[in-house]
Amino acid sequence: MKKSGKISGLYAIIDTALVGPDKIEKTAKKIMKGGGRIIQLRSKDSGDLSSKEFLNAAKILKKLTVKYNATFIVNDRVDIALISGADGVHLGQEDLPPRIARKLLGKNKIVGLSTHTMAEAFRAGKLARKGLVDYISFGPVFPTKTKKDARKAAGTAKLKKVKKSVNLPVVAIGGIKEENLPKVLKTGVDSVAMISGMLESEDIQSKISSISAAIKSLTS
């Protein structure tokens, strides 16, 4: 399977602001038992995890994702992605440039890039044509409280325009929950990222199973 083919369906993000180090493994198991096949480990807020804790969590998730034949992405930290053997890294606009990440990770790893505007999406498309980026995320689609510095919600109309304008997988992110999932999927995006919409559920495994089934039904 091509790298881009691995970015589809539910894109589950384990954010350490919502999941403590001692619960990361258990949470990941619930996600994968529920049918999730992409997991990103994210620790955005300074002080959530030390580099050692982040690496330990990444190593645990790498072993689990191999067991469940899932894709494991590390947010921001190219060094952690390299050491843990992750399948790839997801970069923000202010992180290490994709060109350098690609040089360090090699051509077989996945490199994703966050975009928030049409201009950023177009630039990412150019990087993709050079083999530097494999997919983009776009958002926030809806208002979100997960990211403290989140920008104004872009809406589904702009998301649809981005998907039609770039020739690479697009992951919708920001304020997405099971109830607004159909509206998001109608834009034609390849994948849907969720954080609080799943992590704050009382039964994460059942929530993931329900969301995965909904995505399959709405995209088949």
C-alpha positions as CSV (number, residue, x, y, z in Angstrom):
1,M,0.0,0.0,0.0
2,K,1.2,3.5,-0.8
3,K,1.9,5.8,2.1
4,S,-1.0,8.0,1.1
5,G,-3.3,5.0,1.2
6,K,-2.7,4.7,4.9
7,I,-4.3,8.0,5.6
8,S,-8.0,7.2,5.4
9,G,-11.0,6.7,7.8
10,L,-10.7,7.7,11.4
11,Y,-7.5,9.5,12.5
12,A,-7.4,9.1,16.3
13,I,-5.2,11.6,18.2
14,I,-4.1,10.7,21.7
15,D,-3.5,14.1,23.3
16,T,-1.6,14.0,26.6
17,A,-3.6,17.0,27.8
18,L,-6.5,14.6,28.1
19,V,-4.7,11.3,28.6
20,G,-2.1,10.8,31.3
21,P,1.1,8.8,30.7
22,D,-0.3,5.9,32.7
23,K,-3.4,5.7,30.5
24,I,-1.9,6.0,27.0
25,E,-1.5,2.3,26.4
26,K,-4.9,1.4,27.7
27,T,-6.5,4.2,25.6
28,A,-4.7,3.1,22.5
29,K,-5.9,-0.5,23.0
30,K,-9.5,0.7,23.2
31,I,-9.1,2.7,20.0
32,M,-7.6,-0.2,18.0
33,K,-10.1,-2.7,19.4
34,G,-12.8,-0.4,18.3
35,G,-11.4,-0.4,14.8
36,G,-9.1,2.6,14.7
37,R,-6.2,2.1,12.4
38,I,-4.4,5.5,12.6
39,I,-3.1,6.8,15.9
40,Q,-1.2,10.0,16.5
41,L,0.6,10.8,19.8
42,R,0.4,14.5,20.6
43,S,1.8,16.5,23.5
44,K,1.3,20.1,22.6
45,D,1.3,21.8,26.0
46,S,4.8,22.3,27.5
47,G,5.2,20.2,30.6
48,D,2.6,17.6,29.7
49,L,5.3,15.0,29.1
50,S,9.1,15.0,29.4
51,S,11.0,13.9,26.3
52,K,11.7,10.6,28.1
53,E,8.0,10.1,28.9
54,F,7.1,11.0,25.3
55,L,9.6,8.5,23.9
56,N,8.4,5.7,26.3
57,A,4.8,6.3,25.2
58,A,5.9,6.3,21.6
59,K,7.6,3.0,21.9
60,I,4.5,1.5,23.6
61,L,2.3,2.8,20.8
62,K,4.7,1.5,18.1
63,K,4.5,-2.0,19.5
64,L,0.7,-1.9,19.7
65,T,0.2,-0.5,16.2
66,V,2.4,-3.2,14.8
67,K,0.2,-5.8,16.6
68,Y,-3.0,-4.3,15.2
69,N,-1.6,-3.5,11.8
70,A,-2.2,0.2,12.4
71,T,-0.4,3.4,11.4
72,F,1.5,5.3,14.1
73,I,2.2,9.0,13.7
74,V,4.2,11.2,16.2
75,N,3.2,14.9,16.4
76,D,6.0,17.5,16.0
77,R,8.9,15.4,17.3
78,V,10.9,14.0,14.4
79,D,13.5,12.7,16.9
80,I,10.9,10.7,18.8
81,A,9.5,9.4,15.5
82,L,12.9,8.2,14.5
83,I,13.9,6.6,17.7
84,S,10.6,4.9,18.3
85,G,10.3,3.6,14.7
86,A,7.0,5.4,14.1
87,D,5.5,5.3,10.7
88,G,5.7,9.0,10.3
89,V,5.5,12.5,11.8
90,H,2.9,15.3,11.7
91,L,4.2,18.8,11.5
92,G,2.8,22.2,12.3
93,Q,3.5,25.4,10.4
94,E,6.0,26.4,13.0
95,D,7.7,23.1,13.4
96,L,10.7,21.6,11.6
97,P,10.3,22.2,7.8
98,P,9.1,19.2,5.8
99,R,12.2,19.3,3.7
100,I,14.4,18.6,6.8
101,A,12.0,16.1,8.2
102,R,12.0,14.1,5.0
103,K,15.8,14.2,4.9
104,L,16.0,12.8,8.4
105,L,13.2,10.3,8.1
106,G,13.8,9.0,4.6
107,K,11.4,8.5,1.7
108,N,9.5,5.6,3.2
109,K,8.1,7.4,6.2
110,I,4.9,9.5,6.3
111,V,5.1,13.3,6.6
112,G,1.9,15.2,7.3
113,L,1.5,18.9,7.6
114,S,-1.1,21.1,9.3
115,T,-2.8,23.7,7.2
116,H,-5.3,26.4,8.2
117,T,-5.8,28.5,5.0
118,M,-6.1,27.9,1.3
119,A,-2.6,29.5,0.8
120,E,-1.0,27.0,3.3
121,A,-2.9,24.1,1.5
122,F,-1.6,25.2,-1.9
123,R,2.0,25.4,-0.6
124,A,1.6,22.0,0.9
125,G,0.5,20.7,-2.5
126,K,3.7,22.0,-4.0
127,L,5.7,20.3,-1.3
128,A,3.8,17.0,-2.0
129,R,4.8,17.2,-5.7
130,K,8.4,17.3,-4.5
131,G,7.9,14.2,-2.3
132,L,8.2,16.2,0.9
133,V,4.6,15.9,2.2
134,D,2.3,12.9,2.1
135,Y,-0.9,14.4,3.5
136,I,-2.3,17.5,5.1
137,S,-4.7,18.2,7.9
138,F,-7.1,21.2,7.5
139,G,-8.9,23.0,10.2
140,P,-10.3,23.8,12.6
141,V,-13.4,22.9,10.7
142,F,-15.6,23.7,13.8
143,P,-14.8,25.7,17.0
144,T,-12.6,23.6,19.3
145,K,-11.3,23.9,22.8
146,T,-8.7,21.1,22.5
147,K,-6.1,23.5,21.0
148,K,-5.6,26.6,23.1
149,D,-4.3,28.7,20.1
150,A,-6.8,27.4,17.6
151,R,-7.8,29.7,14.8
152,K,-11.3,30.7,13.7
153,A,-13.4,27.8,12.4
154,A,-13.0,27.4,8.7
155,G,-16.3,25.6,8.0
156,T,-17.1,22.7,5.7
157,A,-17.4,24.8,2.5
158,K,-13.7,25.9,2.7
159,L,-12.8,22.3,3.6
160,K,-14.5,21.1,0.5
161,K,-12.7,23.7,-1.6
162,V,-9.3,22.6,-0.1
163,K,-10.0,18.9,-0.9
164,K,-10.9,19.8,-4.5
165,S,-7.8,22.0,-4.9
166,V,-5.0,19.7,-3.7
167,N,-3.9,16.3,-5.0
168,L,-3.1,14.6,-1.8
169,P,-5.0,13.1,1.2
170,V,-6.8,15.7,3.4
171,V,-7.6,15.1,7.1
172,A,-10.3,17.2,8.5
173,I,-9.7,18.3,12.1
174,G,-11.2,20.6,14.8
175,G,-14.4,20.2,16.7
176,I,-15.5,17.1,14.8
177,K,-17.9,14.8,16.7
178,E,-20.1,11.9,15.8
179,E,-23.1,14.2,15.2
180,N,-21.4,16.5,12.7
181,L,-19.5,13.6,11.0
182,P,-21.9,13.3,8.0
183,K,-21.5,17.0,7.1
184,V,-17.7,16.7,7.2
185,L,-17.6,13.5,5.1
186,K,-19.8,15.1,2.4
187,T,-16.8,17.3,1.6
188,G,-14.9,14.3,0.2
189,V,-12.1,14.4,2.7
190,D,-10.0,11.2,3.1
191,S,-9.8,11.1,6.9
192,V,-11.4,12.6,10.0
193,A,-9.3,13.5,13.0
194,M,-10.9,13.3,16.5
195,I,-9.6,14.1,19.9
196,S,-12.1,15.1,22.6
197,G,-14.9,13.7,20.5
198,M,-13.6,10.2,21.4
199,L,-11.3,10.7,24.4
200,E,-14.0,12.2,26.6
201,S,-16.4,9.3,25.9
202,E,-17.3,7.1,28.8
203,D,-16.7,4.0,26.5
204,I,-13.9,4.9,24.1
205,Q,-14.0,1.5,22.4
206,S,-17.7,1.6,21.6
207,K,-17.4,5.2,20.5
208,I,-14.6,4.3,18.1
209,S,-16.6,1.3,16.8
210,S,-19.6,3.5,16.2
211,I,-17.6,6.3,14.5
212,S,-15.7,3.8,12.3
213,A,-19.0,2.1,11.2
214,A,-20.5,5.5,10.4
215,I,-17.5,6.5,8.3
216,K,-17.6,3.2,6.4
217,S,-21.4,3.6,5.8
218,L,-21.1,7.2,4.7
219,T,-18.1,6.7,2.3
220,S,-19.0,3.4,0.8
